[in-house]
Amino acid sequence: MIFIILGVLVLLALGIVASMLYVVRQQTVVIIERFGKYYTTASSGIHIRLPFGIDKIAARIQLRLLQSEIVVETKTKDNVFVTLNVATQYRVSEQNVIDAYYKLMRPEAQIKSYIEDALRSSVPKLTLDELFEKKDEIALEVQHQVAEEMSTYGYVIVKTLITKVEPDAEVKQSMNEINAAQRKRVAAQELAEADKIKIVTAAEAEAEKDRLHGVGIAQQRKAIVDGLAESIAELKATSVGMNEEQIMSILLTNQYLDTLNTFAIKGNQTIFLPNHPEGVEDIRAQILSALKAK
């Protein structure tokens, strides 16, 4: 019987000791109340408290970074309704754990209320385009306002981000149509400019082609005249009793025969000559005049 009583006492003592011990995890603090009144704050590790409900664990508070996702609907300066997705990162201040627990019941709801109020006072001052351009500035302004308010309750606002700006569906469709029309207009202008460049380049190339063709013809005629002049000079030096007209007649006859030979080699069957006997004589006279002028 004595052993049974001793066993019960040992078990009871172990139970009491076990109820007195408690463990606090890393990045967590525990608020201890004694007789319903705040007594102490325990950090990470193993601790002892008074049993039988004298010391009670009132709350375990996370010190890690928390994030709250908030959706806010408001109106811009140009009367466009927009939906803003806001992400707020916050944590409990280690120096103000007591205020964070006893002063504020629902911190996430309170943060949401402050953010909604700040956004609904800032966004109506901006147009929709300005809202897209300055959303980071607005987020920073909201962060400062909310951080100032929440610091009273022992919370630190680390970062506030506007992750999405969604206009009304009809407005969004209209904006897309406007952007598409602007892009089409720019594309049409670019295509027209490209066609203009092609036309100008082609005209310049054609003009250069005609110029080079004219230069080629002029050089060809000059080479012919120079060749005839050299031939006449050689014949005059080697022939006795022949004047320039006789030499020219011989050269024209050779040229005529060479031309017929060339036409025959290339398969041509038609040749155009002066329609009167004096035509060849006119050609000869013109060449002689050119040679004398040279």
Backbone as JSON, one array per atom type, in Angstrom:
{
  "sequence": "MIFIILGVLVLLALGIVASMLYVVRQQTVVIIERFGKYYTTASSGIHIRLPFGIDKIAARIQLRLLQSEIVVETKTKDNVFVTLNVATQYRVSEQNVIDAYYKLMRPEAQIKSYIEDALRSSVPKLTLDELFEKKDEIALEVQHQVAEEMSTYGYVIVKTLITKVEPDAEVKQSMNEINAAQRKRVAAQELAEADKIKIVTAAEAEAEKDRLHGVGIAQQRKAIVDGLAESIAELKATSVGMNEEQIMSILLTNQYLDTLNTFAIKGNQTIFLPNHPEGVEDIRAQILSALKAK",
  "N": [[0.83, -1.2, 0.0], [1.91, 1.19, 0.79], [3.82, 1.48, -1.19], [2.21, 1.9, -3.38], [1.07, 4.34, -2.76], [3.35, 5.92, -2.7], [4.1, 5.67, -5.38], [1.98, 6.97, -6.63], [2.34, 9.53, -5.61], [4.82, 10.14, -6.73], [4.2, 10.14, -9.45], [2.37, 12.23, -9.45], [4.03, 14.3, -8.7], [5.78, 14.35, -10.87], [3.95, 15.08, -12.86], [3.28, 17.62, -11.99], [5.75, 18.91, -12.2], [6.13, 18.65, -14.97], [4.04, 20.25, -15.91], [4.96, 22.65, -15.12], [7.08, 23.21, -16.76], [7.87, 24.7, -19.9], [8.33, 25.22, -23.43], [9.73, 27.51, -25.66], [9.72, 28.3, -29.03], [12.13, 29.1, -31.65], [12.3, 32.47, -32.9], [9.94, 33.21, -31.74], [7.88, 34.5, -29.15], [6.6, 34.21, -25.82], [3.84, 35.19, -23.95], [3.33, 35.52, -20.59], [0.88, 35.31, -18.13], [-0.05, 36.1, -14.81], [-2.38, 35.2, -12.59], [-4.24, 36.29, -14.35], [-3.13, 38.69, -15.07], [-0.66, 40.54, -16.88], [2.56, 39.17, -16.69], [5.25, 38.33, -17.53], [7.52, 38.17, -20.37], [8.56, 35.56, -22.33], [11.38, 34.42, -24.06], [12.89, 32.43, -26.75], [13.57, 29.01, -25.89], [13.78, 26.85, -22.9], [11.57, 27.09, -20.14], [10.32, 27.86, -16.8], [7.27, 27.85, -15.01], [4.76, 28.81, -12.61], [2.66, 26.29, -11.26], [-0.77, 24.94, -11.44], [-2.39, 26.8, -12.69], [-1.61, 29.28, -11.9], [0.46, 30.72, -13.18], [-0.03, 31.45, -16.5], [0.07, 30.61, -19.95], [-0.52, 33.08, -22.05], [-0.36, 33.84, -24.75], [1.25, 32.93, -27.81], [3.48, 34.56, -29.74], [4.39, 35.3, -33.0], [7.51, 36.28, -34.31], [8.4, 36.37, -36.82], [8.5, 37.45, -40.29], [5.5, 38.52, -41.7], [2.93, 38.36, -44.22], [0.38, 40.15, -45.84], [-2.3, 39.99, -48.07], [-4.11, 42.28, -49.91], [-7.04, 43.58, -51.44], [-8.1, 46.39, -53.07], [-10.62, 48.61, -54.1], [-11.02, 51.49, -55.99], [-11.3, 54.89, -57.32], [-10.03, 56.77, -60.06], [-8.65, 60.03, -60.96], [-9.64, 60.67, -63.5], [-12.09, 59.44, -63.45], [-12.13, 56.59, -63.59], [-12.74, 53.36, -62.57], [-10.73, 51.31, -60.61], [-9.05, 48.3, -59.61], [-6.91, 47.5, -57.04], [-4.24, 45.44, -56.2], [-2.64, 44.81, -53.26], [0.24, 44.08, -51.48], [1.36, 43.6, -48.25], [4.03, 43.55, -46.07], [4.79, 42.72, -42.81], [5.71, 42.77, -39.28], [5.93, 41.83, -35.8], [7.18, 44.11, -33.45], [10.02, 43.49, -31.53], [10.55, 44.94, -29.26], [8.13, 45.89, -28.52], [6.23, 43.93, -27.87], [4.26, 43.53, -25.95], [2.45, 45.66, -26.37], [1.64, 44.95, -28.95], [0.16, 42.66, -28.48], [-1.78, 43.28, -26.48], [-2.97, 45.7, -27.23], [-4.1, 45.52, -29.75], [-6.48, 43.66, -31.46], [-7.06, 42.41, -33.97], [-4.72, 42.52, -36.07], [-4.21, 42.28, -38.88], [-6.62, 43.01, -40.11], [-6.75, 45.63, -39.24], [-4.51, 46.77, -40.48], [-5.3, 46.49, -43.14], [-7.48, 48.27, -43.19], [-6.21, 50.73, -42.77], [-4.59, 50.85, -45.07], [-6.49, 50.85, -47.13], [-7.76, 53.29, -46.58], [-5.61, 55.07, -46.99], [-5.0, 54.65, -49.71], [-7.41, 55.37, -50.95], [-7.39, 58.03, -50.56], [-5.23, 58.89, -51.97], [-5.14, 57.86, -54.66], [-7.4, 59.02, -56.12], [-6.37, 61.49, -56.83], [-4.87, 61.21, -59.06], [-4.59, 60.5, -62.6], [-5.51, 57.67, -64.67], [-3.32, 56.86, -66.26], [-1.24, 58.15, -64.9], [-1.39, 56.79, -62.52], [-0.47, 54.21, -63.2], [2.15, 54.92, -63.84], [3.16, 55.95, -61.44], [2.85, 54.11, -59.41], [4.68, 52.85, -57.7], [5.64, 54.98, -56.2], [3.29, 55.73, -54.89], [2.82, 53.42, -53.39], [4.99, 53.55, -51.64], [4.38, 55.89, -50.24], [1.97, 55.14, -49.01], [2.96, 53.1, -47.42], [4.54, 54.53, -45.56], [2.56, 56.02, -44.24], [0.91, 54.01, -43.1], [2.8, 52.64, -41.58], [3.45, 54.52, -39.65], [1.04, 54.7, -38.23], [0.67, 52.03, -37.35], [2.86, 51.59, -35.75], [2.22, 52.49, -33.26], [0.88, 50.41, -32.17], [2.75, 48.46, -31.86], [3.68, 47.21, -34.17], [5.67, 46.67, -37.05], [5.88, 47.95, -40.24], [7.22, 46.58, -42.94], [7.39, 46.49, -45.77], [5.45, 47.72, -48.48], [3.69, 46.89, -51.32], [2.3, 47.62, -54.47], [1.0, 45.33, -56.34], [-0.58, 44.88, -58.54], [-2.52, 46.61, -60.95], [-5.66, 46.95, -61.95], [-7.81, 48.04, -64.31], [-11.33, 48.84, -64.97], [-13.17, 46.43, -66.93], [-14.26, 47.28, -69.44], [-12.92, 49.7, -69.82], [-10.32, 48.79, -69.93], [-10.42, 47.26, -72.29], [-10.92, 49.32, -74.12], [-8.56, 50.79, -73.85], [-6.74, 48.92, -74.84], [-7.6, 48.8, -77.51], [-7.06, 51.41, -78.33], [-4.28, 51.47, -78.06], [-3.65, 49.49, -79.93], [-4.54, 50.72, -82.3], [-2.8, 52.93, -82.38], [-0.34, 51.62, -82.69], [-0.75, 50.4, -85.17], [-0.93, 52.69, -86.76], [1.66, 53.75, -86.5], [3.06, 51.61, -87.61], [2.09, 51.73, -90.25], [3.14, 54.21, -91.02], [5.86, 53.64, -90.89], [6.04, 51.65, -92.87], [5.31, 53.16, -95.12], [7.43, 54.98, -95.17], [9.49, 53.2, -95.66], [8.77, 52.31, -98.23], [9.05, 54.72, -99.59], [11.8, 55.14, -99.38], [12.68, 52.96, -100.9], [11.68, 53.67, -103.44], [13.01, 56.11, -103.93], [15.64, 55.25, -103.84], [15.63, 53.44, -105.98], [15.12, 55.22, -108.09], [17.39, 56.84, -107.96], [19.3, 54.9, -108.53], [18.55, 54.24, -111.15], [18.99, 56.68, -112.41], [21.75, 56.89, -112.09], [22.47, 54.68, -113.55], [21.69, 55.46, -116.16], [23.37, 57.62, -116.47], [25.93, 56.43, -116.38], [25.62, 54.8, -118.58], [25.5, 56.71, -120.63], [28.04, 57.82, -120.33], [29.53, 55.6, -121.05], [28.8, 55.24, -123.75], [29.77, 57.65, -124.8], [32.51, 57.33, -124.32], [32.94, 55.09, -125.89], [32.45, 56.08, -128.48], [34.42, 57.99, -128.6], [36.65, 56.32, -128.52], [36.35, 55.03, -130.97], [36.63, 57.16, -132.76], [39.24, 57.93, -132.1], [40.57, 55.62, -132.88], [40.09, 55.59, -135.65], [41.42, 57.94, -136.34], [44.07, 57.24, -135.74], [44.38, 55.15, -137.54], [44.14, 56.5, -140.0], [46.33, 58.2, -139.83], [48.41, 56.32, -139.87], [48.03, 55.13, -142.4], [48.42, 57.32, -144.06], [51.09, 57.74, -143.58], [52.22, 55.46, -144.68], [51.18, 55.13, -147.24], [51.36, 56.19, -150.63], [50.64, 59.06, -152.42], [47.94, 59.2, -151.7], [45.12, 60.84, -150.53], [43.31, 62.22, -147.64], [40.57, 61.81, -148.01], [40.43, 59.63, -149.73], [41.66, 57.69, -148.16], [39.8, 57.62, -146.03], [37.58, 56.62, -147.36], [38.43, 54.02, -147.87], [38.67, 53.07, -145.25], [36.02, 53.3, -144.34], [34.8, 51.49, -146.03], [35.99, 49.1, -145.15], [35.03, 49.14, -142.54], [32.32, 48.89, -143.01], [32.22, 46.34, -144.16], [33.16, 44.83, -141.99], [31.11, 45.28, -140.2], [28.94, 44.01, -141.47], [29.91, 41.41, -141.33], [29.93, 41.0, -138.56], [27.17, 41.15, -137.97], [26.33, 38.92, -139.36], [27.62, 36.83, -137.98], [26.31, 36.92, -135.46], [23.82, 36.08, -136.12], [21.96, 37.86, -137.19], [19.62, 39.1, -139.56], [18.71, 41.38, -140.7], [19.46, 44.69, -141.67], [19.82, 48.17, -141.3], [20.27, 50.77, -143.53], [21.32, 53.96, -144.97], [18.75, 55.52, -146.98], [19.4, 56.47, -149.46], [21.85, 56.92, -152.03], [23.71, 58.88, -151.36], [23.99, 58.71, -148.69], [26.0, 57.19, -147.4], [28.16, 58.71, -148.17], [27.59, 61.04, -146.77], [27.96, 60.18, -144.14], [30.67, 59.63, -144.2], [31.66, 62.21, -144.66], [30.93, 63.46, -142.28], [32.48, 62.06, -140.41], [35.05, 62.7, -141.28], [34.98, 65.46, -140.78], [34.79, 65.46, -138.03], [37.25, 64.31, -137.38], [39.06, 66.24, -138.32], [38.38, 68.35, -136.68], [39.17, 67.35, -134.26]],
  "CA": [[0.0, 0.0, 0.0], [2.83, 2.33, 0.86], [4.44, 1.64, -2.52], [1.2, 2.49, -4.3], [0.95, 5.77, -2.43], [4.58, 6.57, -3.17], [4.04, 5.75, -6.85], [1.04, 8.03, -7.01], [2.97, 10.82, -5.3], [5.86, 10.4, -7.74], [3.54, 10.52, -10.7], [1.8, 13.55, -9.27], [5.14, 15.26, -8.73], [6.23, 14.47, -12.26], [2.95, 15.86, -13.6], [3.4, 19.03, -11.6], [6.98, 19.43, -12.81], [5.9, 18.76, -16.42], [3.16, 21.39, -16.16], [5.71, 23.88, -14.85], [8.04, 23.44, -17.84], [7.34, 24.99, -21.23], [9.37, 25.51, -24.41], [9.43, 28.57, -26.63], [10.47, 28.06, -30.25], [12.9, 30.2, -32.22], [11.53, 33.55, -33.54], [8.64, 33.25, -31.08], [7.88, 34.9, -27.74], [5.41, 33.77, -25.09], [3.38, 36.12, -22.92], [2.88, 34.82, -19.39], [0.02, 36.07, -17.23], [-0.2, 35.54, -13.46], [-3.7, 35.57, -12.09], [-4.93, 37.08, -15.35], [-2.43, 39.95, -15.31], [0.63, 40.32, -17.54], [3.64, 38.94, -15.75], [6.55, 38.38, -18.18], [7.63, 37.71, -21.76], [9.61, 34.54, -22.42], [11.95, 34.22, -25.4], [13.1, 31.04, -27.14], [14.27, 28.16, -24.92], [12.94, 26.16, -21.92], [11.27, 27.97, -19.02], [9.51, 27.31, -15.7], [6.18, 28.7, -14.55], [4.06, 28.27, -11.45], [1.6, 25.38, -11.69], [-2.15, 25.09, -10.96], [-3.04, 27.94, -13.31], [-1.14, 30.57, -11.37], [1.07, 31.33, -14.37], [-0.72, 30.92, -17.69], [0.57, 31.08, -21.25], [-1.62, 33.85, -22.66], [-0.25, 33.85, -26.22], [2.55, 32.72, -28.47], [3.5, 35.58, -30.79], [5.43, 35.09, -34.01], [8.34, 37.44, -34.65], [8.78, 36.25, -38.23], [7.86, 38.38, -41.22], [4.19, 38.09, -42.19], [2.46, 39.09, -45.42], [-1.07, 40.26, -45.99], [-2.75, 40.34, -49.43], [-5.3, 43.12, -49.8], [-7.61, 44.06, -52.7], [-8.78, 47.67, -52.82], [-11.26, 49.2, -55.27], [-11.12, 52.94, -55.86], [-11.53, 55.61, -58.57], [-8.97, 57.71, -60.4], [-9.05, 61.41, -61.23], [-10.43, 60.69, -64.73], [-13.32, 58.66, -63.22], [-11.97, 55.19, -63.99], [-12.68, 52.49, -61.42], [-9.62, 50.37, -60.69], [-8.84, 47.39, -58.49], [-5.49, 47.45, -56.7], [-3.77, 44.35, -55.35], [-1.59, 45.34, -52.41], [0.9, 43.12, -50.6], [2.01, 44.29, -47.14], [4.86, 42.7, -45.22], [4.87, 43.34, -41.48], [6.13, 41.9, -38.18], [5.8, 42.39, -34.45], [8.41, 44.68, -32.92], [10.46, 42.76, -30.34], [10.53, 45.84, -28.12], [6.74, 46.27, -28.21], [5.4, 42.73, -27.94], [3.11, 43.7, -25.05], [1.47, 46.51, -27.08], [1.12, 44.21, -30.09], [-0.82, 41.66, -28.03], [-2.86, 43.8, -25.65], [-3.63, 46.88, -27.79], [-4.73, 45.28, -31.05], [-7.04, 42.32, -31.52], [-6.94, 41.86, -35.32], [-3.77, 43.42, -36.75], [-4.33, 42.24, -40.34], [-7.78, 43.82, -40.48], [-6.43, 47.03, -39.0], [-3.6, 47.18, -41.55], [-6.13, 46.62, -44.35], [-8.27, 49.5, -43.09], [-5.31, 51.87, -42.97], [-4.16, 50.86, -46.47], [-7.64, 51.28, -47.93], [-7.95, 54.72, -46.37], [-4.51, 55.8, -47.62], [-5.13, 54.56, -51.17], [-8.59, 56.12, -51.4], [-7.09, 59.46, -50.49], [-4.12, 59.2, -52.89], [-5.42, 57.49, -56.06], [-8.28, 59.97, -56.83], [-5.63, 62.68, -57.26], [-4.1, 60.85, -60.24], [-5.28, 59.87, -63.71], [-5.18, 56.25, -64.8], [-1.94, 56.76, -66.76], [-0.34, 58.55, -63.82], [-1.41, 55.71, -61.53], [0.46, 53.18, -63.67], [3.51, 55.43, -63.81], [3.61, 56.32, -60.1], [2.34, 53.16, -58.41], [5.72, 52.6, -56.69], [5.65, 56.14, -55.3], [2.08, 55.64, -54.06], [3.04, 52.34, -52.43], [5.9, 54.04, -50.6], [3.64, 56.86, -49.43], [1.04, 54.36, -48.18], [3.77, 52.39, -46.43], [4.92, 55.47, -44.5], [1.37, 56.36, -43.46], [0.48, 52.86, -42.32], [3.85, 52.33, -40.61], [3.32, 55.47, -38.54], [-0.12, 54.33, -37.43], [0.81, 50.71, -36.74], [3.93, 51.6, -34.75], [1.58, 52.71, -31.97], [0.41, 49.11, -31.68], [3.86, 47.52, -31.76], [3.91, 46.51, -35.43], [6.6, 47.31, -37.99], [5.54, 47.72, -41.64], [8.51, 46.44, -43.62], [7.27, 46.83, -47.19], [4.12, 47.72, -49.08], [3.82, 46.83, -52.77], [1.11, 47.52, -55.32], [1.41, 44.28, -57.28], [-1.42, 44.83, -59.75], [-3.5, 47.68, -61.17], [-6.61, 46.38, -62.91], [-8.95, 48.93, -64.58], [-12.59, 48.22, -65.35], [-13.01, 45.62, -68.14], [-14.54, 48.09, -70.63], [-11.82, 50.66, -69.96], [-9.15, 48.02, -70.35], [-10.6, 46.94, -73.71], [-10.74, 50.56, -74.88], [-7.13, 51.1, -73.85], [-6.08, 48.0, -75.77], [-7.95, 49.21, -78.87], [-6.31, 52.64, -78.62], [-2.87, 51.09, -78.26], [-3.55, 48.76, -81.2], [-4.66, 51.71, -83.38], [-1.55, 53.7, -82.43], [0.71, 50.76, -83.24], [-1.02, 50.25, -86.6], [-0.57, 53.94, -87.43], [3.13, 53.81, -86.55], [3.51, 50.61, -88.59], [1.8, 52.25, -91.59], [4.12, 55.26, -91.31], [7.14, 53.0, -91.14], [5.97, 51.01, -94.19], [5.34, 54.22, -96.14], [8.79, 55.5, -95.22], [10.31, 52.19, -96.32], [8.46, 52.36, -99.67], [9.65, 55.95, -100.11], [13.24, 54.9, -99.51], [12.86, 52.07, -102.04], [11.44, 54.41, -104.69], [14.09, 57.08, -104.12], [16.86, 54.49, -104.14], [15.51, 52.92, -107.34], [15.27, 56.34, -109.02], [18.81, 57.21, -107.98], [20.03, 53.85, -109.24], [18.23, 54.37, -112.57], [19.69, 57.86, -112.91], [23.17, 56.55, -112.16], [22.61, 53.75, -114.67], [21.63, 56.24, -117.4], [24.61, 58.43, -116.56], [27.03, 55.55, -116.73], [25.4, 54.36, -119.96], [25.91, 57.82, -121.49], [29.5, 57.9, -120.28], [30.06, 54.47, -121.83], [28.63, 55.53, -125.19], [30.71, 58.71, -125.17], [33.86, 56.75, -124.37], [33.0, 54.2, -127.06], [32.57, 56.9, -129.7], [35.74, 58.6, -128.59], [37.61, 55.28, -128.89], [36.22, 54.8, -132.43], [37.26, 58.3, -133.46], [40.69, 57.84, -131.9], [41.07, 54.53, -133.72], [40.1, 56.04, -137.04], [42.49, 58.93, -136.51], [45.34, 56.53, -135.78], [44.44, 54.41, -138.8], [44.39, 57.47, -141.08], [47.71, 58.64, -139.71], [49.3, 55.24, -140.3], [47.9, 54.99, -143.85], [49.08, 58.47, -144.7], [52.54, 57.57, -143.48], [52.69, 54.31, -145.47], [50.64, 55.18, -148.61], [51.93, 57.25, -151.47], [49.71, 59.68, -153.36], [46.55, 59.07, -151.24], [44.72, 61.9, -149.61], [42.5, 61.79, -146.51], [39.27, 61.32, -148.46], [40.6, 58.27, -150.24], [41.92, 56.81, -147.0], [38.53, 57.47, -145.32], [36.71, 55.71, -148.14], [38.91, 52.65, -147.63], [38.33, 52.68, -143.86], [34.57, 53.1, -144.25], [34.48, 50.22, -146.69], [36.37, 48.02, -144.21], [34.08, 49.16, -141.41], [31.06, 48.35, -143.53], [32.35, 44.88, -144.29], [33.25, 44.27, -140.62], [29.76, 45.32, -139.6], [28.17, 42.91, -142.07], [30.43, 40.16, -140.79], [29.44, 40.88, -137.17], [25.74, 40.83, -138.03], [26.17, 37.54, -139.83], [28.05, 35.92, -136.91], [25.3, 36.92, -134.41], [22.55, 35.56, -136.61], [21.03, 38.89, -137.62], [19.27, 39.03, -140.98], [18.21, 42.69, -141.14], [20.35, 45.81, -141.4], [19.26, 49.43, -141.78], [21.26, 51.65, -144.17], [20.68, 55.15, -145.53], [17.84, 55.17, -148.07], [19.81, 57.07, -150.73], [23.28, 56.65, -152.26], [24.57, 59.87, -150.75], [24.01, 58.53, -147.23], [27.34, 56.76, -146.97], [29.04, 59.86, -148.36], [27.34, 61.97, -145.65], [28.61, 59.62, -142.94], [32.11, 59.83, -144.37], [31.95, 63.64, -144.5], [30.8, 63.79, -140.86], [33.61, 61.52, -139.67], [36.2, 63.54, -141.63], [34.85, 66.75, -140.09], [35.11, 65.22, -136.61], [38.66, 64.07, -137.25], [39.74, 67.49, -138.49], [38.13, 69.17, -135.46], [39.98, 66.74, -133.19]],
  "C": [[0.87, 1.26, 0.0], [3.46, 2.58, -0.5], [3.47, 2.27, -3.53], [1.09, 3.99, -4.05], [2.17, 6.54, -2.92], [4.59, 6.73, -4.7], [3.12, 6.86, -7.32], [1.65, 9.4, -6.76], [4.05, 11.17, -6.32], [5.24, 10.85, -9.04], [2.95, 11.92, -10.61], [2.88, 14.62, -9.33], [5.66, 15.46, -10.14], [5.25, 15.29, -13.09], [3.04, 17.33, -13.3], [4.64, 19.66, -12.25], [6.79, 19.62, -14.31], [5.03, 19.97, -16.74], [3.87, 22.71, -15.92], [6.67, 24.22, -15.99], [7.31, 23.77, -19.15], [8.49, 25.45, -22.12], [8.87, 26.58, -25.37], [10.32, 28.36, -27.85], [11.2, 29.33, -30.72], [11.98, 31.18, -32.96], [10.09, 33.6, -33.02], [8.84, 33.75, -29.65], [6.56, 34.47, -27.12], [5.1, 34.8, -24.01], [2.79, 35.3, -21.77], [2.05, 35.77, -18.53], [-0.06, 35.35, -15.87], [-1.48, 36.1, -12.85], [-4.4, 36.54, -13.04], [-4.28, 38.4, -15.68], [-1.08, 39.64, -15.96], [1.73, 40.19, -16.49], [5.01, 39.08, -16.42], [6.44, 37.92, -19.63], [8.82, 36.77, -21.86], [10.07, 34.41, -23.87], [12.21, 32.75, -25.65], [13.94, 30.29, -26.1], [13.28, 27.48, -24.0], [12.8, 27.04, -20.7], [10.41, 27.24, -17.98], [8.46, 28.34, -15.32], [5.53, 28.05, -13.33], [2.89, 27.41, -11.91], [0.22, 25.81, -11.18], [-2.81, 26.38, -11.48], [-2.62, 29.28, -12.76], [-0.49, 31.36, -12.49], [0.47, 30.65, -15.6], [-0.08, 31.49, -18.95], [-0.59, 31.76, -21.98], [-1.56, 33.81, -24.18], [1.17, 33.52, -26.64], [2.56, 33.63, -29.7], [4.69, 35.34, -31.7], [6.18, 36.4, -34.25], [8.78, 37.41, -36.11], [7.98, 37.23, -39.09], [6.57, 37.77, -41.75], [3.8, 38.91, -43.4], [0.95, 39.02, -45.51], [-1.39, 40.71, -47.41], [-4.08, 41.08, -49.34], [-5.74, 43.56, -51.2], [-8.44, 45.29, -52.4], [-9.35, 48.18, -54.13], [-11.44, 50.69, -55.04], [-11.28, 53.56, -57.25], [-10.43, 56.62, -58.79], [-9.54, 59.1, -60.69], [-9.91, 61.53, -62.48], [-11.59, 59.71, -64.67], [-13.25, 57.24, -63.77], [-11.86, 54.36, -62.71], [-11.57, 51.45, -61.62], [-9.59, 49.5, -59.44], [-7.34, 47.24, -58.28], [-5.22, 46.23, -55.81], [-2.54, 44.83, -54.59], [-1.06, 44.23, -51.51], [1.66, 43.89, -49.53], [2.77, 43.27, -46.29], [5.06, 43.42, -43.87], [5.33, 42.3, -40.46], [5.9, 42.61, -36.86], [7.16, 42.91, -34.0], [8.79, 43.96, -31.63], [10.42, 43.63, -29.09], [9.11, 46.2, -27.68], [5.79, 45.08, -28.33], [4.14, 42.9, -27.1], [2.04, 44.54, -25.73], [0.84, 45.73, -28.24], [0.04, 43.21, -29.67], [-2.03, 42.29, -27.34], [-3.61, 44.98, -26.28], [-4.43, 46.59, -29.06], [-5.19, 43.83, -31.14], [-6.79, 41.68, -32.89], [-6.01, 42.77, -36.14], [-3.94, 43.44, -38.26], [-5.5, 43.08, -40.82], [-7.49, 45.3, -40.3], [-5.5, 47.57, -40.09], [-4.38, 47.39, -42.85], [-6.91, 47.92, -44.34], [-7.4, 50.73, -43.35], [-4.89, 51.99, -44.43], [-5.29, 51.34, -47.37], [-7.85, 52.78, -47.8], [-6.87, 55.53, -47.07], [-4.63, 55.79, -49.14], [-6.3, 55.39, -51.67], [-8.43, 57.62, -51.25], [-6.0, 59.87, -51.48], [-4.49, 58.98, -54.35], [-6.33, 58.49, -56.76], [-7.58, 61.25, -57.28], [-4.89, 62.45, -58.58], [-5.02, 60.31, -61.34], [-4.84, 58.41, -63.8], [-3.74, 56.07, -65.28], [-0.94, 57.11, -65.68], [-0.27, 57.47, -62.74], [-0.46, 54.59, -61.92], [1.91, 53.64, -63.55], [4.05, 55.59, -62.39], [3.17, 55.32, -59.03], [3.39, 52.85, -57.34], [5.79, 53.75, -55.69], [4.45, 56.11, -54.36], [2.26, 54.57, -53.0], [3.95, 52.79, -51.3], [5.2, 55.03, -49.67], [2.67, 56.14, -48.48], [1.81, 53.64, -47.08], [4.14, 53.3, -45.27], [3.72, 55.82, -43.62], [0.96, 55.22, -42.54], [1.51, 52.53, -41.24], [3.75, 53.26, -39.4], [2.16, 55.11, -37.63], [0.09, 53.03, -36.67], [1.93, 50.66, -35.7], [3.38, 51.83, -33.34], [1.17, 51.4, -31.32], [1.52, 48.05, -31.66], [4.13, 46.73, -33.02], [4.82, 47.35, -36.33], [6.16, 46.94, -39.4], [6.85, 47.72, -42.42], [8.43, 46.91, -45.06], [5.82, 46.77, -47.62], [4.28, 47.82, -50.59], [2.45, 46.81, -53.43], [1.47, 46.56, -56.45], [0.6, 44.26, -58.56], [-2.38, 46.0, -59.76], [-4.42, 47.2, -62.29], [-7.77, 47.35, -63.13], [-10.21, 48.12, -64.86], [-12.45, 47.54, -66.71], [-13.22, 46.43, -69.41], [-13.42, 49.09, -70.89], [-10.57, 49.96, -70.46], [-9.24, 47.66, -71.83], [-10.4, 48.17, -74.58], [-9.28, 50.95, -74.96], [-6.38, 50.19, -74.82], [-6.36, 48.39, -77.22], [-7.18, 50.47, -79.27], [-4.85, 52.33, -78.89], [-2.68, 50.37, -79.59], [-3.62, 49.74, -82.38], [-3.38, 52.53, -83.51], [-0.42, 52.88, -83.04], [0.5, 50.56, -84.75], [-0.63, 51.52, -87.36], [0.95, 54.08, -87.55], [3.67, 52.82, -87.58], [3.27, 51.1, -90.02], [2.8, 53.34, -91.99], [5.48, 54.66, -91.63], [7.16, 52.32, -92.51], [6.03, 52.04, -95.31], [6.74, 54.79, -96.29], [9.72, 54.51, -95.93], [10.06, 52.18, -97.83], [9.08, 53.6, -100.32], [11.15, 55.75, -100.34], [13.52, 54.0, -100.7], [12.72, 52.82, -103.36], [12.58, 55.37, -104.97], [15.38, 56.36, -104.51], [16.83, 53.95, -105.57], [15.69, 54.03, -108.38], [16.74, 56.78, -109.11], [19.64, 56.18, -108.73], [19.79, 53.95, -110.75], [18.96, 55.56, -113.18], [21.19, 57.58, -113.06], [23.44, 55.61, -113.32], [22.63, 54.51, -116.0], [22.9, 57.07, -117.58], [25.79, 57.58, -117.0], [26.9, 55.04, -118.17], [25.84, 55.45, -120.95], [27.43, 57.97, -121.52], [30.13, 56.8, -121.12], [29.96, 54.72, -123.32], [29.62, 56.59, -125.65], [32.14, 58.17, -125.27], [34.02, 55.82, -125.56], [33.2, 55.0, -128.34], [33.95, 57.55, -129.77], [36.81, 57.58, -129.01], [37.57, 55.0, -130.4], [36.92, 55.92, -133.2], [38.77, 58.25, -133.33], [41.3, 56.74, -132.77], [41.13, 54.91, -135.18], [41.23, 57.03, -137.3], [43.85, 58.24, -136.59], [45.5, 55.77, -137.1], [44.77, 55.34, -139.97], [45.85, 57.93, -141.04], [48.68, 57.57, -140.2], [49.25, 55.07, -141.82], [48.57, 56.15, -144.59], [50.59, 58.31, -144.66], [53.06, 56.47, -144.39], [52.24, 54.38, -146.91], [51.21, 56.39, -149.35], [50.84, 57.76, -152.42], [48.26, 59.53, -152.97], [46.25, 60.21, -150.27], [43.79, 61.33, -148.51], [41.15, 61.23, -146.95], [39.37, 59.9, -148.99], [40.84, 57.28, -149.1], [40.63, 56.56, -146.22], [37.61, 56.53, -146.05], [37.12, 54.27, -147.9], [38.5, 52.18, -146.23], [36.84, 52.44, -143.71], [34.16, 51.8, -144.91], [34.82, 49.04, -145.79], [35.41, 47.94, -143.02], [32.76, 48.56, -141.81], [31.12, 46.84, -143.62], [32.44, 44.21, -142.92], [31.88, 44.24, -139.94], [28.89, 44.2, -140.16], [28.62, 41.57, -141.52], [29.92, 39.93, -139.36], [27.97, 40.52, -137.13], [25.53, 39.38, -138.42], [26.54, 36.54, -138.74], [26.97, 35.81, -135.83], [23.93, 36.49, -134.88], [21.55, 36.59, -137.03], [20.81, 38.8, -139.14], [18.81, 40.36, -141.54], [19.19, 43.76, -140.74], [19.76, 47.06, -142.02], [20.4, 50.32, -142.27], [20.55, 52.91, -144.66], [19.88, 54.8, -146.79], [18.21, 55.86, -149.39], [21.32, 56.9, -150.85], [24.19, 57.64, -151.56], [24.7, 59.68, -149.24], [25.37, 58.15, -146.72], [28.32, 57.91, -147.1], [28.85, 60.88, -147.24], [28.02, 61.48, -144.38], [30.11, 59.86, -143.01], [32.49, 61.28, -144.12], [31.9, 64.03, -143.02], [32.01, 63.28, -140.06], [34.87, 62.33, -139.96], [36.19, 64.87, -140.89], [35.21, 66.59, -138.61], [36.58, 65.02, -136.41], [39.45, 65.34, -137.38], [39.59, 68.37, -137.26], [38.97, 68.67, -134.32], [41.45, 67.12, -133.34]]
}
